[in-house]
Amino acid sequence: AMVFALLPMASTPGAATDDSPVEVIVRELTPLTDTAEALVGTLGGVVQQNLHIIGGFTATVPASMIDTLEADPSVSAVTPNAGLQLSAAGWTDATGVDPNPATYNGSVNRVADSILQAPDFWSRDVTGAGIDVALIDSGVVPVNGLTFPGKVINGPDLSFESQSDTFRYLDTFGHGTHMAGIIAGRDDGATISGTGQDFLGVAPESRIVSIKVAGHDGATDVSQVIAAIDWVVQHRNDNGLNIRVLNLSFGTDATQSYVLDPLAFAVEQAWNAGIVVVVSAGNDGNDHALRNPAMDPFVIAVGASNKGNTRPKIKSVMDFSNCGTDERSDDIVVPGESIASLTAPGSSAYDDYPQSVVGGRYMLGSGTSHATAFISGSAALILSQRPDLNPDQVKALLMEISSGRFDRSIDPLCYGAG
């Protein structure tokens, strides 16, 4: 699973007294003017990147000038452009595991079949066709299961590896390929039936639109993720695209209200543009609040249950899964325990966790990231059947049809609608 951990900054907006440069995200009250940008220059700072989706920009500003910038009437908010680190929180030991897609309880096929009942859709020719799922992650490697013609479309590479002809667009970290397989994987020549040993994702005829934001070390920052969301919204219908779902298998440890947080504001803009945004709850433990942007009530916040093997046997929420608070808790849970999905040979995960590689082409991973990908695939199936639905209706429908039996000792916050 992927968690974005905020890295230390040289100083914190509002508390700094020196002139060291600080990278910030500025949201404007009047985004169609240059007032705030001009003020940054006056204060000795430099404007760097426009972030249209939040009506703001990134800038480097002397630390001592941040209070002045934040107090200006043209400025809505100033927040750190914090560094972010993707970290694998649960690559599982695969010793003794038979990853047969038709029999292993943690295989994508088995979860799609016995838990999500996706083959009921497939048998009615509802396979995700016509729906594109944007995946903001660490890129995708074209391994079998993701090489079906037109399966993966590359958006921009916003990572630090974008200048490399060798690594551009490719998943050198190992997380994005795993998520893409869960959402929409399909082996070359596979029949979409839910039986047999071919690998199939939840929505096997959906397409993945990959926007890479992290390299082999999992490093990126908040502004690059916002820029990726901006690209998705602006280009959702370009050149035959039909991006209706956005998968965000990550979260930051930001503590400010979602009303003030620029990343939360960005996902709201995607939601309002007609894109179903699915976000992982976080992997800090049951007693933790949801991570950002899952804390925003406009998105679908996904927690992780045990893998079970049939719906009645899903009766526990994983210890690592964030449950939230009375104000905002999980919307839905789905298996996120020892999930066997596609691996990226040569990636950091592949090399650092060889014990998690099984059958040569799979890795076992646990986390709310994996659960999130299952729900993104589910949303794609629903939208391919009922393309007229808006994000609110998709969320309401997913929560309405959710069910599951849980241990009575589990806090209801942990499993939401079921």
C-alpha positions in Angstrom: 0.0 0.0 0.0 1.1 3.5 -0.6 1.3 6.2 2.0 2.5 9.7 1.4 4.5 10.9 4.4 5.2 14.6 4.7 8.9 15.3 4.8 10.4 18.0 7.0 10.5 21.5 5.6 13.1 24.2 6.2 10.4 26.1 8.0 6.7 26.2 8.6 4.4 28.9 7.1 3.3 31.4 9.7 6.1 30.4 12.2 9.3 31.3 10.4 11.4 34.3 11.1 14.5 33.9 8.8 14.9 34.6 5.1 15.5 31.0 4.0 13.5 30.1 0.9 10.3 28.0 1.5 8.2 26.3 -1.1 4.5 27.0 -0.7 1.2 26.5 -2.5 -0.8 29.7 -2.7 -4.5 29.7 -3.3 -5.9 33.0 -4.6 -9.2 34.7 -3.9 -9.1 36.3 -7.3 -7.4 33.6 -9.5 -8.0 35.4 -12.8 -5.8 38.3 -11.7 -2.0 38.6 -11.2 -2.3 40.3 -7.9 -1.0 37.5 -5.7 1.8 36.6 -8.2 3.0 40.2 -8.2 3.0 40.3 -4.5 5.2 37.2 -4.4 7.7 39.1 -6.5 7.5 42.2 -4.3 8.3 40.0 -1.3 11.4 38.6 -2.9 9.9 35.3 -4.0 9.5 33.5 -7.3 6.3 32.1 -8.8 7.0 28.6 -10.2 4.0 26.6 -11.4 0.3 27.4 -12.0 -2.2 25.1 -10.5 -5.4 26.1 -12.3 -7.6 23.5 -10.7 -7.2 25.1 -7.3 -7.0 28.7 -8.5 -3.4 29.0 -7.3 0.2 28.4 -7.9 3.4 27.2 -6.3 6.1 29.7 -5.3 9.4 30.0 -3.4 9.2 32.8 -0.8 11.5 34.0 2.0 10.3 32.4 5.2 10.0 35.8 7.0 7.5 37.0 4.3 5.0 34.2 4.5 2.8 35.9 7.2 2.7 39.0 4.9 1.7 36.9 1.9 -1.0 35.0 3.8 -2.5 38.2 5.2 -2.9 39.9 1.8 -6.6 40.2 0.7 -5.8 38.6 -2.7 -4.7 35.3 -0.9 -7.0 32.6 0.3 -4.5 30.3 1.9 -0.8 29.5 2.0 0.3 25.9 2.7 3.6 24.0 2.5 4.4 22.4 -0.8 5.6 19.4 1.3 7.7 16.7 -0.1 5.9 13.3 -0.2 7.3 9.8 0.0 5.5 6.7 -1.2 6.2 3.8 1.1 5.3 0.2 0.8 3.5 -0.6 4.0 2.7 -4.3 3.3 4.4 -6.4 0.8 3.5 -9.9 2.1 5.7 -13.0 2.4 4.5 -15.3 -0.4 6.3 -18.4 0.9 4.1 -21.5 0.1 1.4 -19.5 -1.7 0.0 -20.9 -4.9 -1.1 -17.7 -6.8 -3.5 -19.5 -9.2 -6.0 -16.8 -10.1 -8.8 -19.3 -10.0 -8.2 -20.7 -6.5 -6.1 -18.3 -4.4 -8.4 -16.3 -2.1 -6.3 -13.2 -2.5 -6.1 -13.3 -6.2 -7.7 -10.4 -8.1 -9.9 -12.9 -9.9 -11.2 -14.5 -6.7 -12.0 -11.2 -5.0 -13.7 -9.9 -8.1 -15.7 -13.1 -8.3 -16.6 -14.2 -4.7 -16.6 -10.8 -3.1 -17.5 -8.2 -5.7 -19.4 -10.6 -7.9 -18.0 -8.8 -11.0 -18.6 -11.8 -13.3 -22.3 -11.2 -12.9 -21.7 -8.0 -14.8 -19.3 -9.6 -17.3 -21.9 -12.3 -18.2 -24.2 -9.4 -19.2 -21.5 -7.8 -21.4 -20.8 -5.1 -18.8 -17.0 -5.3 -18.6 -15.9 -1.6 -18.1 -15.7 -1.0 -21.9 -15.8 2.7 -22.7 -14.7 3.8 -19.3 -11.2 5.1 -18.6 -9.7 5.1 -15.1 -7.0 7.6 -14.3 -4.3 6.2 -12.1 -2.1 8.8 -10.4 0.7 6.7 -9.1 4.3 5.5 -9.9 3.6 4.6 -13.6 2.8 1.3 -15.2 5.1 -1.4 -16.7 3.7 -3.2 -19.8 3.7 -6.8 -18.5 1.2 -9.4 -19.6 -2.1 -8.4 -18.2 -1.4 -4.7 -19.1 -0.3 -5.1 -22.8 -3.7 -5.8 -24.3 -4.1 -3.3 -27.2 -5.1 0.1 -25.9 -5.1 -1.1 -22.3 -2.8 1.6 -20.9 -2.6 5.2 -22.1 0.2 7.3 -20.8 -0.7 10.8 -19.6 2.2 13.1 -18.6 5.1 11.9 -16.6 5.4 14.4 -13.7 8.0 12.5 -11.8 11.7 13.3 -11.4 12.3 10.5 -14.0 10.5 12.2 -16.8 13.7 13.3 -18.4 15.0 9.8 -18.7 14.3 8.0 -22.0 14.8 4.7 -20.2 12.4 5.2 -17.3 9.8 7.8 -18.6 6.2 6.5 -17.9 7.5 3.2 -16.5 6.9 2.0 -12.9 10.3 1.8 -11.3 8.7 1.7 -7.8 6.3 -1.2 -8.3 3.1 0.2 -6.9 1.3 1.6 -10.0 1.5 -1.7 -11.9 0.0 -3.6 -9.0 -2.9 -1.1 -8.8 -3.5 -1.1 -12.6 -3.8 -4.9 -12.6 -6.5 -4.9 -9.9 -8.5 -2.2 -11.7 -8.4 -3.3 -15.3 -5.9 -6.1 -16.0 -6.5 -8.6 -18.7 -4.1 -11.2 -19.9 -3.4 -11.3 -23.7 -6.0 -13.6 -25.3 -8.0 -14.0 -22.1 -11.7 -14.8 -22.2 -13.7 -12.6 -19.9 -15.6 -15.3 -18.0 -14.3 -15.3 -14.4 -13.2 -18.9 -14.8 -9.8 -20.4 -15.7 -6.3 -19.2 -14.8 -6.0 -16.1 -16.9 -5.5 -12.9 -15.0 -8.5 -10.5 -15.0 -9.0 -7.2 -13.2 -12.4 -6.0 -11.9 -13.2 -4.0 -15.1 -11.1 -6.0 -17.7 -12.2 -3.9 -20.7 -11.7 -0.5 -19.1 -8.5 1.4 -20.0 -5.9 2.8 -17.6 -4.8 6.4 -18.1 -1.5 6.5 -16.2 -0.1 9.7 -14.8 3.2 9.1 -13.2 4.2 11.3 -10.2 6.8 9.2 -8.5 10.1 7.5 -9.4 12.0 4.5 -8.0 12.3 6.0 -4.6 8.6 6.9 -4.4 9.4 10.6 -4.0 7.1 13.5 -5.2 5.4 16.5 -3.7 1.8 17.8 -3.1 2.0 20.2 -6.0 2.8 17.5 -8.5 -0.1 15.4 -7.4 -2.4 18.5 -7.8 -0.9 19.1 -11.2 -1.7 15.5 -12.1 -5.4 15.9 -11.0 -5.5 19.2 -13.0 -4.3 17.3 -16.1 -7.0 14.6 -15.6 -9.8 17.2 -15.3 -8.6 19.2 -18.3 -8.0 16.3 -20.6 -10.7 13.8 -19.5 -12.5 13.8 -22.9 -9.5 14.6 -25.2 -8.9 12.4 -28.3 -11.4 9.7 -27.5 -10.7 9.6 -23.7 -13.6 9.1 -21.3 -12.1 9.4 -17.8 -14.9 8.8 -15.3 -12.9 7.4 -12.4 -9.8 8.6 -10.6 -7.8 6.2 -8.4 -5.7 7.8 -5.6 -4.1 4.9 -3.7 -2.3 7.2 -1.3 -2.8 9.8 1.4 -0.8 12.5 3.2 -0.6 13.1 6.9 -1.8 16.7 6.6 -3.8 17.8 9.7 -5.5 21.0 8.4 -9.2 20.9 7.6 -10.2 19.6 4.2 -11.8 23.0 3.6 -8.3 24.6 3.7 -6.3 21.8 2.2 -5.3 22.4 -1.5 -5.2 18.6 -2.3 -8.6 18.1 -0.9 -9.9 21.1 -2.9 -8.4 19.6 -6.1 -10.2 16.3 -5.7 -13.4 18.2 -5.1 -13.0 19.9 -8.5 -12.5 16.5 -10.1 -15.6 15.2 -8.5 -17.6 18.3 -9.6 -16.3 17.7 -13.1 -18.1 14.3 -13.2 -15.2 12.1 -12.1 -15.7 9.5 -9.4 -12.7 9.9 -7.0 -11.7 6.8 -5.0 -9.2 7.3 -2.2 -7.5 5.0 0.3 -8.3 5.5 3.9 -4.7 5.1 5.1 -2.6 2.4 6.7 -1.9 3.8 10.2 -4.2 1.7 12.2 -7.9 1.5 13.3 -7.6 4.3 15.8 -6.4 6.9 13.2 -8.3 9.5 11.3 -8.6 9.2 7.6 -5.7 10.5 5.6 -6.0 13.4 3.2 -7.7 13.5 0.7 -9.9 10.6 2.0 -11.0 13.0 4.7 -12.9 15.0 2.2 -16.5 13.9 2.2 -16.9 14.3 -1.5 -14.7 11.3 -2.3 -15.2 7.5 -1.7 -13.0 6.6 1.2 -12.0 2.9 1.1 -10.8 0.8 4.0 -9.4 -2.8 3.9 -11.0 -6.0 5.1 -9.6 -9.5 5.3 -9.7 -11.4 2.0 -12.0 -14.2 3.1 -13.3 -16.3 0.3 -17.0 -15.5 0.1 -19.0 -12.4 1.3 -20.2 -13.9 4.6 -16.5 -14.7 5.5 -15.5 -11.1 5.3 -15.9 -10.4 9.0 -12.9 -8.4 10.0 -11.2 -5.1 9.2 -7.5 -5.2 8.9 -5.6 -3.8 11.9 -3.7 -1.3 9.6 -6.8 0.2 8.1 -7.7 3.7 9.2 -11.2 4.0 10.5 -11.7 7.7 10.9 -13.7 9.7 13.3 -17.3 10.5 14.1 -17.0 13.5 11.7 -15.6 11.4 8.8 -15.1 7.7 8.6 -14.7 5.0 5.9 -17.4 4.8 3.3 -16.9 1.2 2.3 -14.4 -1.7 2.8 -13.2 -4.4 0.5 -10.4 -7.0 0.8 -6.9 -5.5 1.1 -5.1 -8.5 2.6 -2.3 -10.3 0.7 -3.6 -9.4 -2.7 -1.8 -11.1 -5.6 -1.6 -8.6 -8.5 0.9 -7.9 -11.3 4.5 -7.1 -10.5 7.0 -4.8 -12.2 10.2 -6.8 -12.6 13.3 -4.6 -11.7 11.2 -2.2 -9.7 12.2 -1.2 -6.1 9.5 -3.4 -4.7 10.5 -6.3 -6.8 14.1 -6.1 -5.8 13.7 -5.1 -2.2 11.0 -7.7 -1.4 11.8 -10.8 -3.3 10.0 -12.9 -0.7 6.7 -11.2 -1.9 7.2 -12.3 -5.6 5.2 -15.4 -6.4 4.7 -17.3 -9.6 7.2 -15.0 -11.3 4.6 -12.4 -12.3 2.7 -11.5 -9.1 3.5 -9.8 -5.8 1.5 -10.1 -2.6 0.5 -6.7 -1.2 -1.7 -5.6 1.7 -3.2 -2.2 2.3 -6.0 0.2 1.7 -4.3 1.0 -1.6 -5.3 -2.4 -3.0 -8.8 -2.1 -1.6 -9.1 1.3 -3.3 -8.2 -0.2 -6.7 -11.0 -2.8 -6.3 -13.5 -0.1 -5.7 -12.2 1.9 -8.7 -12.8 -1.1 -10.9 -16.3 -1.5 -9.4 -17.1 2.1 -10.2 -15.9 1.6 -13.8 -18.3 -1.4 -14.1 -21.2 0.5 -12.8 -20.5 3.4 -15.1 -20.1 1.2 -18.1 -23.6 -0.1 -17.4 -25.1 3.2 -16.5 -23.0 6.0 -18.0 -25.5 8.7 -17.1 -24.8 8.4 -13.4 -23.0 11.3 -11.7 -20.3 10.7 -8.9 -22.8 11.3 -6.1 -25.1 8.6 -7.5 -22.2 6.1 -8.0 -21.1 6.6 -4.4 -24.6 6.3 -3.1 -25.2 3.1 -5.1 -21.9 1.5 -4.0 -22.8 2.2 -0.4 -26.4 1.1 -0.8 -25.5 -2.3 -2.2 -22.6 -3.0 0.2 -23.1 -5.6 2.8 -21.0 -7.8 5.0 -20.8 -9.6 8.3 -18.3 -8.2 10.8 -17.2 -9.2 14.3 -19.4 -7.3 16.7 -16.4 -5.9 18.5 -15.4 -3.9 15.4 -16.2 -0.2 15.6 -18.8 0.6 12.9 -16.6 3.5 11.8 -14.2 1.0 10.4 -16.5 -0.5 7.8 -18.9 2.2 6.9 -21.7 0.9 4.7 -20.1 -2.6 4.7 
